[in-house]
Amino acid sequence: MADDQVKLVRVPVRELTTAMDGARAALDENRRLAAELAQSEEEARELEIKLLKRQHQPDCCTGARAEHRPYRPGDLLNPASPKRMRPKSEMFGTSMRNLIGEQAETMNQLAEREENLRALMDAMREVSQASDSLDIVSNALRAAQHVLPAEKYTVGILSEKKDRVDLYSNPPMDLHGKRYLTEEGSVLVDSATTFGRVVLTGRPLEVADVSGSEVVDVFEEQMELLEFEPEALLCAPIFNVHGILVGVFQVITRKQLPELGLLPAPAPPPEPLWFSSTPRSDLTKLGQNQENQEKAAFDPRDKESFDYICVTAGTALWNLSLAKAHQAMQSRIECLLKLNRNIAAELSSSAVLHQIIAVSYELLRAEHIALYVRDEGTEEFFLFVTEPHHSHLRHGGYDEAFLKAHNGIVGVVMRTGQLVLTNSAPTHLAFDPKFDELWTSLKTKQVLCAPVKDAGGHVLAVVCATNKVDGDEFTSDDALYLNYAAEAAGISLHKSNLLRSVLMSQRLTEARLQLADFVNNNGERAYSPSGAEDETSAAASVARFVRVVMAEGKKLMHCDRFGFLLVDPLKKELWIIQEDGESVRMPLTNGLSGLIATTGRSICTRDAYTHPHFDPTLDRKTGYRTTTVLGMPVFEDHTPTNPKIVAVVMAINKKDDNDDEANNAKTDDDDAPPVTRQHVPFTTSDADCMTQYCREIQFALGRLSLDISYYKVVSDCGLGTPVDDLNEPEIISSIVQKFCQSSELDVLEEVAAAAIADDPDDEEQPTPFAAIPFPQRLPQRRISTARESGHVIGVGDVTRWDFSCLDLSNPDIFAATSVLFRSLGLLERFQVAQETFSTFLSHVASHYRPNAFHNLQHAFQVTHATYCLLRRSGVANSYFARVEVFAMLVAALCHDLDHPGNTNDFEVKAHSQLALTHNDDAVLERHHCRVAFVILSHPGANLLARLPSRACFVYVRRLLIHCILATDMAKHFEKCKALEGLSKRHLLVNSDGGRGARRSRSKHRFVFMAIIIHAADLSGQALPYTQAVRWGMRVLSEFQQQAKNEAEMHVPVESFMTNLHHAKTRVTVQLNFINYVLRPIWLPLATLCPAIRVYADSLESNRERYKAELDKLQREAEEIEELARVYVRGNSSRSLVEHSSSTRRLSSLSQKN
């Protein structure tokens, strides 16, 4: 085993046993001292009792002499003469007085001793209970003042490395609430000080007369630092329960000036002492000379108490060190358990690698930790690293040759699979200075490398920790815990790699199906070179094929960008057609794609900037960073020998497995830095998957060769632009923007970017209610006007969440709707005139039928709920732009236009004209959209006429369709599932904080937008109970009418629409509707936006009241049934009962036989 390698110990049982023995010894010592104190107290009480008895005896003697004194003649002559009591001084002799004085002095000394011992025990209790080393020192300094009078008290604590002593002394004054100590720096153990002498020898040092001893010569510098003239010195070692020195305790007394006339006779000069040049020899001779001193500077009892303080402080320090070691060990074990829990739930290898780095930082407290991952199926490994522990450490470069060569300590661990620990890395035989060049501002001192292995012992990665944060060295415990973490991570990493292979195969199968479906639907067609329609059809066919290839390739390779270029060998160019019909071309010799097209070799680079054929022009222009690239050629189909290259595919910047979530996440803090995207290298398994995908593209291109060839010929005839000015990155960038957006949300996101860019005032302040003008009302009705806080006279406060619109007339609804729009400043911002808005509201009201539920009142209630959800949750200003809020409110008002009062299912079953028009798909919702745009197309009611731009109009139209279609109940549970996966970080908006800043938006916002509209449409039962009951009765009335119509049409009737004339059935339907439809959307929505919790609370309250009503109806039904059973009268009824009983008996007997 090498010198710098350490043999690992699995479990430090011996050290734990030693700690337990030490704790027991300390406990025994405390018990012994407590027994001695109790014995001393008992002796003091006995002496006190004895003294009291001695004092009582003279009093008794005095009383007896006064009663039996001899008779004197004068007593009879003067019987009333006063009696003079003799003083005690006349009654006792000198010996008796001396005896009593000595006993009293002894008792005073014992009492004082007892008081000191009690104070000492209290102080020691505080020392033992201290939870910090400085608190122990402070309490020890206070305790020493009670038992040993001195001028200066100093405690020295030995450092963990045993090379220095940290000094703490008593402060000038004791401040309440502050520690009783003053830091005095530290001294080396081998320095010429009293502390160093006691630490080195382990024996106490006591000097009765500092000025008359050799201490001044040996410790001259130390004594000169004192601010007073010392007289006596006592420096004692502090040991723990195992006899290990942990510190020193020193006290120094001040020299007192003698009174005049009491000066002692001059003593003869002491014999000179000779010291050698070395401090250690001086200390040895000083110790020998100290043994000959006769005079003791400190009282033996005081020294005994002082020793007791040292023992208690040593025990407390040792217990504290054990507690810290136990806490550190427990923290590391909890960290390992957390790692096991986290990686057990992770499915991606990237997440496991992130967990390894995070846990390694927590376990080792290192300056920097890097992770080197082996490329699957090869002997190469690449650098996978997150943000360093210190922000000043940055990635300085990527030396791919260095990593491939397996150089340095990391290479040794990768090859051998053995852990390496060295605290002098530059002197290690395997250390390579290029290791420091990978990271700027990092000077390697200590290195700890551990392999991450799978169950078979194959090295999957290497975790490398560099330099401890506090300057300490890596220990065997660090290696042990890091090895534990690496073992657990290795198994999970192997599992995630297997899962990734399965998922990649699944994505490849999906890509094959998409390409096959496109080829089958498109077919092979012949085109006439003179037809313009054929040219457009061919262009659309090629554009759709490119879109499918790029979309599926991006998902398959999990990359940031995916490029697809067709090869024209005759014109020596790469070309592609965009979705708008325009074709983009570039020379065949340009860039990495040109290299692939001309050589037919695949390219896989982990840093594109190191490749000689890479063109970074677009990166410099757009700020995009191209890092990892995997490119391959697509060959001609059905050509076994020397096939031609017909296309080039390129995957750019493979993303981390969690990159999509991290990229869409936004923090609550607007000043927080943007999330940095993590790119990882393409592996061998990625290359294999890309090869199989190229074969599928090859097959599809063979089927579409006529389309592609025809369009290429036609487009070449009309080509008038040069191709030399285009480069490969620009083509790929434009293709990505055109063809990687295939879903509805992608289209919304693309349109939103253009629309919001035309809105310079993206953030607004709500308009005060007092400044809101209101539409003119009919003269025969009461006038509804607004006051402060949104209150409308005759209508109420429309801004309250529990505002009721059940009894409002159309003019009241018009006034209230105007308040909602103007309070957000929407009409002013989008220049909607009051006359236009009034006309629009009139048209909307005229297109709502007089249904029981789906009427104008319901439309306003949904609009009002949408407004409250936006305002109460705060999303109106933080999540959505004003144009989006405007579109949501308009959609809410129009979401049920021309509703016939029945469901989509009824329309489909009846084969109505609406169902035929909209192909049985969201029949009513699509009809509502059509009617809404019919109203908006009216010149006098067009709210969208003054929008800032054409792009803004397109965006609002898309949003209206998106929001109205979101009210389709067929997609209810899909929205509930999507809501469970939403969080605020999916919805937040990134902004640089400046005025007019553009906001980058997430697709999750459009999902959230649909959820808000859908929840508002289902908010009737989330209102107060009185309103909820009335809304429920209205919708049940429509259900009853639909059930009647379905019965007349002889089509199946839904079970929940039958028997609604019974009160129990109606309550049951409402309760089931709340449990299975409303709660799954309102409860997660309230969790996501706590400010709208009032709706969820009201829903829960209504649920309880419906349950109570159902229980009441159930009890009433049972009582009626019981009464009907008991009061069966008449012979016919009794005979009927007897006949039924006999029939049951006969049937049971027949079954037995």
Order of alpha helices (4+ residues) and beta strands (2+ residues): alpha-alpha-alpha-alpha-alpha-beta-beta-beta-alpha-beta-alpha-alpha-beta-beta-alpha-alpha-alpha-beta-beta-beta-alpha-alpha-beta-alpha-beta-beta-beta-alpha-alpha-beta-beta-beta-alpha-beta-alpha-beta-beta-alpha-alpha-alpha-alpha-alpha-beta-beta-alpha-alpha-alpha-alpha-alpha-alpha-alpha-alpha-alpha-alpha-alpha-alpha-alpha-alpha-alpha-alpha-alpha-alpha
